[in-house]
Amino acid sequence: MVEPKKRLRLGDALLQDGLVNEEQLQKALEIQKQSGKRLGAVLVEMGVVTENDIVTVLGKQLGIPYINLSNYLIDPATVRIIPENIARRHQLIPINKVGNKLTVAMVDPLNILAIDDIQFMTGLVVKPVVATSTDINEALNNAYGSEGKMDELMEDLGDIGKDANEGGDLGNLEELDENDAPIIRLVNLVISNAVTEGVSDIHIEPFDKDIRIRYRLDGDLRINMEPPKRAQAAITSRVKIMSQLDIAEKRLPQDGRIKIKVNNRPVDLRVATIPTVWGEKIVMRILDQSNLKLDLTDLGFEPKSLEKFMNAIAMPNGIVLVTGPTGSGKTTTLYSALHTVNQIDVNVMTAEDPVEYNLHGINQVQCKAEIGLTFAAALRSFLRLDPDVIMVGEIRDFETCEIAVKASLTGHLVLSTLHTNDAPSTIGRLLNMGIEPFMVATSLILVQAQRLVKVICKDCKIEYKPKPDILKALGITPELLVKLELPHLNLKNLLFYKGKGCEKCGGKGYKGRVGIYEVMAVTDNIRRMILDRASTLELKETAHNEGMLTLRESAIRKVLLGKTTVDEVFAVTA
């Protein structure tokens, strides 16, 4: 509930503080009665007071905080709690939601009717703060701008394809561009919003009666919008035109690329289409060069794990493998490693499919299997081009693996990726591909498995004491604390952390992701076990005894350091 003293009318508050006199106030009230404008706006127009005078007196006399909205980042999810028409009518904007409390910036926080209206509509307790009219209007335009544009586009889309049969002829490209301008604006808006929000992938998915556009943010998919079904063909064609794909081919998967500028920075989108029951699904992977981290120390390595990895990529020859599922950050790790070894006296060559980021000083080759330029073919050519360091996007088959091994044995450092669940199981995968144990043992110098875990939002981070059963489930012991290089922590006084949700993280409690790493150096003991065809379990036990942190242990260390949560540990690691 609002404090009784906050029911003091704005005019009385200004009068009490000596900013207006009785005559000025009465004149302003008369103008207000005729014009229907707010009293504060009338007084500002009369030149009697400034907007800052109003917010100052409200803050000082009534104890209502004043905030500068130009310094405030408002989450779109919070904004949508109050419809735009009501926000503009009452000159207010929601800026934060914690639990059942909604902080609302208002031009007139003494407007009890507006506060009651919002409380009744949302079921939340309103906590008013004061902001100037200029700031409120600018915030409203910024916050509802893209949403307003989206609503306008959705209305425009209503006429798209009314006379066309589903899946019928699209017409020529000139007609598509001219007549379906709303589609162009829609696709541009979907892409620009995704880049601005830090989205990694855009999914455009057709279904029986609608289309769904989803964003993947911090590893999770969420619905962005649902255009009308009849706009499906035009949206699909527009994306295909932008990525230079064949718009007439709807039966086969296609791959393309879009190069655009968003907020004056270049962004690449990797586009893939595939036919589904209800039409073509499109996924656009956003490759934003400005988000690429090239410093290995920024990726989340534990100190000893980073030391092992740095030592491995400093070797003159051998193979370093980075493993993990799609979307686990392998490419970022490899590019960071290449950035580290990229010196003026080193010839670095890469074979990639596709080349995701352009790195200055590195010779990057885009493989094209359809014309015979496979990973294996590129590798063979590299060996005639005097390389020092070779990076292969992925070891997919025996031929590529065999050439990589031979390259490492002839004095080259080879970096590549492989799809395995953990570091020790990579050995078995290489042997199953047909590589002889003595070649694996001789060429391999390090295997690293990795995943990404969500980072706790620093703006709503809170601490709590974990229950004993959680510590037991995680296997946290004094010995583990020593192994994790955290001997100063005490089991009895451990604190865990989580995010309670705020406007900065969209109520999720997380913002961003960080890597967890399992780094297995191929020591003499490991080499002997490879030659003896030891099992994955035996290899893991030996590596663990030699100091390797498992993925679970790496994640636990980040929990203890307050970077991620227990829920993430159980969700990402086994």
C-alpha positions in Angstrom: 0.0 0.0 0.0 1.1 3.6 -0.6 2.1 5.6 2.5 -0.6 8.2 3.6 1.9 11.1 3.3 2.3 10.2 -0.4 -1.4 11.2 -0.9 -0.3 14.9 -0.7 -1.2 16.5 -4.0 1.6 17.6 -6.3 0.5 21.3 -6.2 0.4 21.3 -2.4 3.9 19.7 -2.3 5.3 22.3 -4.7 3.5 25.1 -2.7 4.8 23.8 0.6 8.4 23.7 -0.8 8.2 27.3 -2.0 8.6 26.5 -5.7 5.2 28.0 -6.7 3.0 30.6 -5.1 -0.8 30.5 -4.6 -1.5 32.6 -7.6 0.6 30.6 -9.9 -0.9 27.4 -8.6 -4.5 28.6 -9.1 -3.7 29.7 -12.7 -2.1 26.4 -13.4 -5.1 24.5 -12.0 -7.5 26.6 -14.3 -5.4 25.7 -17.3 -5.3 22.1 -16.3 -9.1 22.0 -16.0 -9.5 23.4 -19.5 -6.7 21.4 -21.2 -6.9 18.1 -19.3 -3.1 18.1 -19.0 -1.2 17.0 -15.9 -0.6 19.8 -13.4 3.2 19.3 -13.5 3.2 19.6 -17.3 1.2 22.8 -17.1 3.6 24.4 -14.6 6.6 23.4 -16.8 4.9 25.0 -19.9 4.2 28.1 -17.8 7.9 28.3 -17.0 7.2 28.4 -13.3 9.1 25.2 -12.5 11.3 22.7 -14.4 10.9 19.0 -14.6 13.9 18.6 -12.2 12.2 20.9 -9.7 9.2 18.6 -9.7 11.1 15.4 -9.2 13.3 17.0 -6.6 10.4 18.2 -4.5 8.8 14.8 -4.7 11.9 13.0 -3.8 12.8 15.3 -0.9 9.4 15.9 0.7 7.7 12.5 0.0 10.5 10.1 0.2 10.0 8.8 -3.3 13.3 7.9 -5.0 14.3 9.7 -8.2 16.0 7.8 -10.9 17.7 8.8 -14.2 16.2 6.5 -16.7 18.8 7.3 -19.3 21.3 5.3 -17.1 18.8 2.4 -16.7 18.6 -0.7 -18.9 15.0 -2.0 -18.9 14.3 -5.6 -19.7 11.6 -6.1 -22.4 10.0 -8.8 -20.3 9.4 -6.4 -17.5 8.1 -3.7 -19.9 5.4 -6.1 -21.2 3.8 -6.4 -17.7 2.0 -3.2 -18.5 0.3 -2.6 -21.9 1.7 0.3 -23.9 -1.5 2.3 -24.0 -1.9 2.3 -20.2 1.8 3.1 -19.7 1.5 6.1 -22.1 -1.8 7.2 -20.6 -0.5 7.3 -17.1 3.1 8.4 -18.1 4.8 5.5 -16.4 7.0 2.5 -17.2 7.8 -0.7 -15.2 11.5 -1.0 -14.6 12.0 -3.9 -12.2 10.1 -6.9 -10.8 11.3 -8.8 -7.8 8.9 -11.4 -6.3 5.4 -9.7 -6.1 6.8 -6.2 -6.1 6.9 -4.1 -9.3 9.0 -0.9 -9.4 7.3 1.6 -11.7 8.9 4.9 -12.8 6.2 7.6 -12.9 6.0 11.3 -13.9 3.4 11.7 -11.1 3.9 9.0 -8.4 1.1 10.7 -6.4 -1.4 9.4 -9.0 -3.2 7.0 -6.7 -5.7 6.0 -9.4 -2.9 4.9 -11.7 -1.2 2.9 -9.0 -4.4 1.2 -8.0 -5.1 0.5 -11.6 -1.8 -1.2 -12.2 -2.0 -3.2 -8.9 -5.4 -4.5 -9.8 -4.3 -5.3 -13.4 -1.1 -7.1 -12.5 -1.8 -8.5 -9.0 1.6 -7.0 -7.9 2.5 -4.5 -5.2 3.6 -1.3 -7.0 6.6 0.6 -5.7 6.6 4.0 -7.4 9.8 6.0 -8.2 9.8 9.3 -9.9 11.4 10.3 -13.2 11.1 13.3 -15.5 8.5 13.4 -18.3 11.2 13.6 -20.9 13.0 10.5 -19.5 9.7 8.6 -19.3 8.7 9.4 -22.9 12.2 8.4 -24.2 12.1 5.2 -22.2 8.6 4.4 -23.5 9.7 4.9 -27.1 12.8 2.8 -26.6 11.0 0.1 -24.6 7.9 -0.2 -26.7 9.5 0.9 -30.0 10.5 -2.5 -31.3 7.4 -4.1 -29.9 5.2 -1.4 -31.5 7.0 -2.0 -34.8 6.4 -5.7 -34.4 2.7 -5.1 -33.8 2.5 -2.8 -36.8 4.2 -5.4 -38.9 1.9 -8.2 -37.7 -1.0 -6.1 -38.9 0.6 -5.5 -42.2 1.3 -9.2 -42.6 -2.4 -9.9 -42.4 -2.7 -9.1 -46.1 0.3 -11.1 -47.2 -0.6 -14.2 -49.3 -4.4 -13.9 -48.9 -4.9 -14.7 -52.6 -2.2 -17.4 -52.7 -2.5 -21.1 -52.1 -0.3 -22.5 -49.4 2.9 -23.6 -51.0 1.8 -22.0 -54.3 3.9 -19.9 -56.7 5.8 -17.2 -55.0 6.0 -15.0 -58.1 9.2 -13.3 -59.2 11.7 -11.7 -56.9 10.9 -8.2 -57.9 7.3 -8.6 -57.0 8.2 -10.2 -53.7 10.5 -7.3 -52.8 8.0 -4.6 -53.8 4.7 -6.1 -52.7 5.9 -7.8 -49.5 7.8 -4.9 -48.0 6.5 -5.8 -44.5 8.2 -9.1 -44.8 11.6 -7.4 -45.4 11.0 -5.1 -42.4 10.0 -8.1 -40.3 13.0 -10.3 -41.1 15.3 -7.3 -40.6 13.7 -6.6 -37.2 13.9 -10.3 -36.1 17.7 -10.3 -36.9 18.6 -6.9 -35.5 16.7 -7.7 -32.2 18.5 -11.0 -31.9 21.9 -9.5 -32.4 21.1 -6.7 -29.9 19.9 -9.2 -27.3 23.0 -11.4 -27.7 21.1 -14.4 -29.2 23.1 -17.2 -30.6 20.5 -18.8 -32.9 17.2 -17.8 -34.6 14.7 -20.6 -35.3 11.9 -20.1 -37.9 9.6 -23.1 -37.6 6.5 -23.8 -39.6 3.6 -25.8 -38.1 0.0 -26.7 -39.2 -1.7 -23.4 -38.5 1.1 -21.0 -37.5 4.8 -20.1 -37.6 7.0 -19.9 -34.6 10.1 -17.8 -34.3 12.3 -18.6 -31.4 15.6 -17.2 -30.0 18.3 -19.2 -28.3 19.7 -17.1 -25.5 22.3 -18.5 -23.0 21.5 -22.0 -24.2 17.7 -21.8 -23.8 15.1 -21.4 -26.6 12.2 -18.9 -26.1 9.4 -17.8 -28.3 10.0 -14.3 -29.9 6.9 -14.0 -32.1 4.3 -16.0 -34.0 3.6 -14.5 -37.5 0.4 -15.6 -39.4 0.7 -18.8 -41.4 0.0 -17.1 -44.7 3.3 -15.1 -44.3 5.3 -18.4 -44.2 6.3 -18.6 -47.9 7.3 -14.9 -48.1 9.4 -15.1 -44.9 11.2 -18.2 -46.1 11.8 -16.7 -49.5 13.1 -13.5 -48.0 15.7 -15.3 -45.8 16.7 -17.4 -48.8 17.2 -14.3 -51.0 19.4 -12.7 -48.3 21.5 -15.9 -47.9 21.7 -16.5 -51.7 19.9 -19.8 -51.7 17.6 -21.3 -54.3 14.1 -20.2 -53.4 12.6 -22.7 -55.9 14.2 -25.7 -54.1 12.0 -26.7 -51.2 12.7 -30.5 -51.2 16.3 -30.5 -50.1 18.3 -29.0 -47.2 20.4 -25.9 -48.1 23.2 -23.9 -46.4 24.0 -20.3 -46.9 25.3 -17.2 -45.3 24.2 -13.6 -44.7 26.5 -10.7 -44.1 24.9 -7.6 -42.5 25.6 -4.6 -40.3 23.7 -4.2 -37.0 24.4 -1.0 -35.0 27.3 -0.3 -37.4 29.1 -3.5 -36.6 29.5 -6.4 -39.1 27.6 -9.6 -38.3 27.6 -12.9 -40.1 24.7 -15.4 -40.0 25.1 -19.0 -41.0 21.8 -20.1 -42.5 20.5 -23.7 -42.8 17.2 -24.9 -44.1 15.5 -28.3 -44.1 12.1 -29.4 -45.4 9.6 -30.5 -42.7 6.0 -31.7 -42.9 4.6 -28.1 -42.8 7.3 -26.3 -44.8 10.9 -25.4 -44.5 12.5 -24.8 -41.1 15.3 -22.2 -41.0 18.0 -21.8 -38.4 20.3 -18.8 -38.4 23.4 -19.0 -36.3 24.6 -15.5 -35.4 28.4 -15.1 -35.7 29.2 -11.7 -34.1 32.9 -11.0 -34.2 32.6 -8.5 -31.3 31.5 -11.3 -29.0 34.4 -13.6 -29.8 36.7 -14.1 -26.9 40.3 -14.7 -28.0 42.0 -14.6 -24.6 42.2 -18.1 -23.2 42.2 -16.7 -19.7 38.7 -15.3 -20.2 37.1 -18.7 -21.1 36.9 -20.1 -17.6 39.8 -22.6 -17.4 40.9 -23.7 -14.0 44.5 -22.5 -13.3 46.2 -26.0 -13.7 44.0 -27.0 -16.6 44.9 -23.7 -18.4 48.6 -24.4 -17.7 48.3 -27.9 -19.3 46.5 -26.5 -22.3 48.9 -23.7 -22.9 51.9 -26.1 -22.6 50.2 -28.4 -25.2 49.6 -25.7 -27.8 53.2 -24.5 -27.3 54.6 -27.9 -28.5 56.2 -28.0 -31.9 54.3 -31.1 -33.0 51.5 -33.4 -31.9 47.7 -33.4 -31.8 45.5 -31.4 -29.5 41.8 -32.4 -29.6 38.9 -30.4 -28.2 35.8 -32.4 -27.7 32.2 -31.8 -26.7 28.7 -31.6 -28.2 27.5 -29.0 -30.6 27.2 -25.6 -28.9 29.7 -26.3 -26.2 32.2 -23.6 -27.2 34.7 -25.8 -29.0 35.2 -23.3 -31.9 35.8 -20.4 -29.5 38.4 -22.5 -27.7 40.2 -23.4 -30.9 40.1 -19.8 -32.2 41.5 -18.6 -28.9 44.3 -21.2 -29.2 45.1 -20.1 -32.7 45.2 -16.4 -31.6 47.7 -17.5 -28.9 50.0 -19.3 -31.4 49.6 -16.8 -34.2 53.0 -15.1 -34.3 54.8 -13.4 -37.1 57.2 -16.3 -37.5 54.5 -19.0 -37.4 52.6 -20.2 -40.5 49.0 -21.1 -39.3 46.6 -22.8 -41.7 43.0 -23.9 -41.0 40.5 -26.1 -42.9 37.0 -25.2 -41.8 33.4 -25.9 -42.8 32.3 -23.2 -42.5 34.8 -20.5 -41.6 32.9 -18.9 -38.7 35.2 -15.9 -37.9 38.0 -14.3 -39.9 41.3 -14.1 -38.0 44.0 -11.7 -39.2 47.3 -13.4 -39.9 45.8 -16.9 -40.3 45.3 -18.7 -43.6 41.7 -20.0 -43.4 40.3 -22.4 -46.0 36.6 -22.9 -46.6 36.1 -26.6 -47.3 33.5 -27.5 -50.0 32.9 -31.2 -50.1 30.7 -30.9 -53.2 33.7 -29.9 -55.3 36.1 -32.3 -53.6 37.7 -29.9 -51.2 37.2 -32.0 -48.1 39.0 -31.8 -44.8 41.3 -34.6 -45.9 42.0 -32.9 -49.3 42.8 -29.6 -47.6 45.1 -31.3 -45.1 47.1 -33.0 -47.9 47.5 -29.7 -49.6 48.6 -28.0 -46.4 51.5 -30.4 -46.0 53.0 -28.9 -49.2 52.6 -25.3 -48.0 55.2 -25.3 -45.2 52.7 -25.0 -42.2 53.8 -24.8 -38.6 50.3 -25.1 -37.0 47.3 -26.7 -38.7 43.7 -26.5 -37.5 41.1 -28.9 -38.9 37.5 -28.0 -38.1 36.5 -31.6 -37.2 37.9 -35.1 -37.5 34.9 -36.9 -39.0 36.4 -40.0 -40.7 39.4 -42.3 -40.8 41.0 -40.5 -43.8 41.1 -37.1 -42.1 42.3 -38.7 -38.8 45.1 -40.6 -40.5 46.4 -37.5 -42.3 46.2 -35.5 -39.1 48.2 -38.1 -37.3 50.8 -38.3 -40.1 51.0 -34.4 -40.1 51.7 -34.4 -36.4 54.4 -37.0 -36.7 56.2 -35.0 -39.4 56.7 -31.9 -37.3 53.4 -30.1 -37.2 51.1 -29.0 -34.4 47.5 -30.1 -35.3 44.4 -28.7 -33.6 41.0 -30.2 -34.2 37.6 -31.2 -32.7 35.9 -34.5 -32.1 32.4 -35.4 -30.8 32.9 -37.4 -27.6 31.3 -37.1 -24.1 34.5 -36.7 -22.1 38.3 -36.6 -22.6 39.2 -40.3 -21.8 36.6 -41.7 -24.2 38.3 -39.9 -27.1 41.1 -42.5 -27.1 38.6 -45.3 -27.7 37.0 -43.2 -30.5 40.3 -42.8 -32.3 41.0 -46.5 -32.0 37.6 -47.4 -33.3 38.2 -45.2 -36.3 41.0 -47.5 -37.3 44.1 -45.6 -36.1 46.7 -48.0 -34.6 47.4 -47.6 -30.9 51.1 -46.8 -31.4 50.2 -43.9 -33.7 47.6 -42.5 -31.2 50.1 -42.9 -28.3 52.9 -41.2 -30.3 50.9 -38.3 -31.8 48.3 -37.3 -29.2 49.5 -34.8 -26.6 46.3 -33.5 -25.0 42.5 -34.0 -25.1 40.1 -31.5 -23.7 36.4 -32.0 -23.2 34.2 -29.0 -22.4 30.6 -27.7 -21.8 29.0 -24.4 -21.1 27.2 -23.5 -17.9 25.1 -20.5 -17.2 26.5 -17.7 -15.1 24.6 -16.3 -12.2 23.3 -12.7 -12.8 25.5 -10.4 -10.8 22.6 -7.9 -10.3 20.3 -10.3 -8.4 22.9 -12.7 -6.9 22.1 -14.0 -3.4 23.9 -16.4 -1.2 22.5 -19.4 0.8 23.8 -22.2 2.9 23.6 -25.6 1.1 22.0 -28.6 2.8 24.3 -31.5 3.7 22.6 -33.9 1.2 23.5 -31.5 -1.6 27.2 -31.5 -0.5 27.0 -35.3 -0.4 25.4 -35.6 -3.8 28.1 -33.3 -5.3 30.9 -35.3 -3.5 32.4 -32.2 -1.9 35.0 -33.3 0.6 38.1 -31.6 2.2 40.2 -33.6 -0.3 38.2 -32.3 -3.2 38.6 -28.7 -2.0 42.4 -29.1 -2.0 42.3 -30.6 -5.5 40.2 -27.7 -6.7 42.8 -25.3 -5.3 40.3 -24.0 -2.8 41.8 -25.2 0.5 40.8 -22.0 2.3 37.1 -23.0 2.2 35.5 -24.8 5.2 32.9 -27.5 4.7 30.9 -26.2 7.6 30.7 -22.7 6.4 30.3 -23.2 2.6 28.1 -20.7 0.8 26.4 -21.3 -2.5 24.8 -18.7 -4.8 21.8 -18.3 -7.1 20.0 -15.5 -9.0 16.6 -14.5 -7.7 15.7 -12.9 -11.1 15.7 -9.2 -12.0 15.1 -7.0 -15.0 18.7 -7.3 -16.2 18.4 -11.1 -16.7 14.7 -11.2 -17.6 13.8 -12.9 -14.4 16.0 -16.0 -15.2 18.6 -15.5 -12.6 21.3 -16.1 -15.2 23.2 -13.9 -17.6 25.8 -15.3 -19.9 27.7 -18.6 -20.0 31.2 -19.8 -19.0 33.1 -23.0 -19.9 33.8 -26.0 -17.8 36.8 -28.1 -18.8 38.2 -31.6 -18.5 41.8 -31.5 -19.6 43.7 -34.8 -20.0 47.4 -34.5 -20.8 48.8 -37.6 -22.5 51.5 -38.6 -20.0 53.8 -41.6 -20.2 51.4 -43.6 -18.1 48.5 -42.8 -20.4 50.6 -43.7 -23.5 51.4 -47.1 -22.0 47.7 -47.7 -21.4 46.8 -46.7 -25.0 49.4 -49.2 -26.3 47.7 -51.8 -24.0 44.3 -50.8 -25.3 43.1 -50.0 -21.8 39.4 -49.3 -21.3 38.0 -45.7 -21.0 37.3 -46.3 -17.3 40.9 -47.2 -16.7 42.2 -44.3 -18.6 39.8 -41.9 -16.7 40.9 -43.3 -13.3 44.6 -42.9 -14.2 44.1 -39.4 -15.5 42.1 -38.4 -12.5 44.8 -39.8 -10.2 47.3 -37.7 -12.1 45.4 -34.5 -11.4 42.8 -34.2 -14.1 39.6 -32.4 -13.1 36.5 -34.0 -14.5 33.7 -31.8 -16.0 31.7 -32.3 -12.8 34.6 -31.1 -10.6 35.3 -28.1 -12.9 31.6 -27.2 -12.6 31.7 -27.6 -8.8 34.6 -25.3 -8.5 32.6 -22.6 -10.3 29.7 -23.2 -7.9 32.1 -22.7 -4.9 33.4 -19.5 -6.5 29.9 -18.2 -7.0 29.9 -18.3 -10.8 27.1 -20.8 -11.4 24.5 -22.9 -9.5 24.0 -26.4 -8.3 21.1 -26.8 -10.8 23.5 -26.1 -13.7 26.0 -28.7 -12.4 23.3 -31.5 -12.4 21.9 -30.3 -15.7 25.1 -30.2 -17.7 27.4 -32.8 -16.1 26.9 -36.5 -15.3 
